[in-house]
Amino acid sequence: MIWRRLQIPGHTTLADLHHIIQIVNGWDDEHLHRFHIYGKDYGIAYAGGLSFSDNAHLVFIDDFAFDVGDRFIYEYNFFEHWLHDIRIETIETVSTPTNHPSCVKGNGMPGATRYDEVERTIDLVNAIIDSNESTTVGDIRYQIEALDAVRFNRKKVNHRLADMSI
């Protein structure tokens, strides 16, 4: 099962949450999406895509007054019909000094199998074994990136999330 546990500020917009989900799943925002919250659809409108009555850049997580246990859906890639069941696990009332989201835990990458992860790991190990004193990290960068594409790398995800200021 593929899952992520995120910690996000309540002042996160739905547009930002969409981008957070893109980052934690290793996606590049190539498909349409929508949130389904309390019976209503929200999302970022694109030319030729869906339109929404609210601007996702102006709707904040705090606007929904979620309770612990509340759930909503994020749908991405309407051809593949990838549904994400988003659950509110805790609500912290104490403000934290960080102004960006973070990924606390996660498992799996969309579209990748355990076999893919083993194969990419073997490729990286072989590149290291075949290296010599003149080999640089840049020389094996392809194998590193190929492994990251099929294996969840929380440290790399959090590095990208830290660049978001919400």
URGI-V517993 format. One record per backbone hydrogen bond with DSSP energy under -0.5 kcal/mol. CO is the residue of the C=O (numbers start at 1). NH is the residue of the N-H. If there is no record, write none. Layout:
co: [CO CO]
nh: [NH NH]
This chain:
co: [1 3 4 5 5 7 9 10 12 13 14 15 16 17 18 19 20 21 22 23 32 34 35 35 36 37 40 42 43 43 46 50 54 55 56 56 58 59 60 61 62 67 70 72 73 74 75 76 77 77 81 82 83 84 84 85 86 87 88 99 102 102 105 107 109 113 114 115 116 117 118 119 120 121 122 123 124 125 126 128 132 136 136 137 138 140 141 142 143 144 145 146 147 147 152 153 154 155 156 157 158 159 160 161 164]
nh: [3 107 6 104 105 102 12 62 61 17 18 19 20 21 22 23 24 25 27 26 77 75 37 42 73 40 37 35 45 56 49 46 56 58 14 15 60 14 63 64 65 70 88 86 36 84 34 82 81 82 83 76 85 74 86 87 72 89 69 166 7 104 5 3 112 117 118 119 120 121 122 123 124 125 126 127 128 129 130 131 135 139 140 140 141 144 145 146 147 148 149 150 150 151 154 157 158 159 160 161 162 163 163 164 166]
